[in-house]
Structure formats: C-alpha cells, structure tokens
Amino acid sequence: MEGVRNLVLRKHNLPAARIADCLMDNRAGQAEVEEYRYFDPKLHRVTDPSQIPRQKQPFQEAIVFVVGGGNYIEYQNLVDLRRTSKSSGVTGAGGGGGGSGGSGRRITYGSTQLVTGCQFLLQLAELGQLT
C-alpha cells in the first residue's frame, strides 16, 4: 500500500505560493509571513516601519520575484493558487511564463535566472569540478 501512495499525485504548495497566498489574503498570525515588511506608498513617511498599519482587505495584485533560479513548478503553483482563489491571471516576467489577465487576483512571477534541466545539470557539474 505504501508504494501505491507514492504513485498518487498530491498537491504540493511550494513556499513561494504559500507565502504569496498568506500575504495577499492578509492572514494575521501566520508565522511564515510575520517577518515580512509592509510598505504602503499611500502613507507619508513613517519613522518606525513596524508601526505601519496593515490593510484589512486582501490584495488583488502581487509580484513574486525569486532572486536566483526560478522554476516552472513554482510558476505552476502560482497558477493553481490563482485558480483556487477565484482569481484571473498569473503573468510571467524575467523568464516566467504568461497567463490570462482579468479583473480578479493577478500574480506576476519572475526570477533572475530560469534554466532548463540540462543547463542545471551543467551548472552542477561545474560546481563539482570546483571542489
């Protein structure tokens, strides 16, 4: 029975999708997002950033940018997040993929580098030769 469980597809939410979901929904008390800074361009200069009041309503737009290697699985997680939360668009930038636009939740995904599996293996081989 254990082998069969491993063959069944399960939904795995990667950290990028979980964090984006929590931040966009403004869920208070989530340990995963407590340390994230909140900046509101509509507020005037505040001396203590921890004293900025957070918005109560959920956000409809987000930019998820990964410094380093991005991947299709993260992008697909964000597309699934969009679908399950009655939203309408995930677009890719900086190597990400495209999605449909609309009036609901929109997430833009980008990364500094997006490589194929072969390119990733070549990078690992180069790193292996350095040690």
Helices and strands as residue ranges (DSSP letters): H 2-7, H 15-25, G 49-51, E 61-70, H 72-84, E 89-93, E 106-114, H 117-130
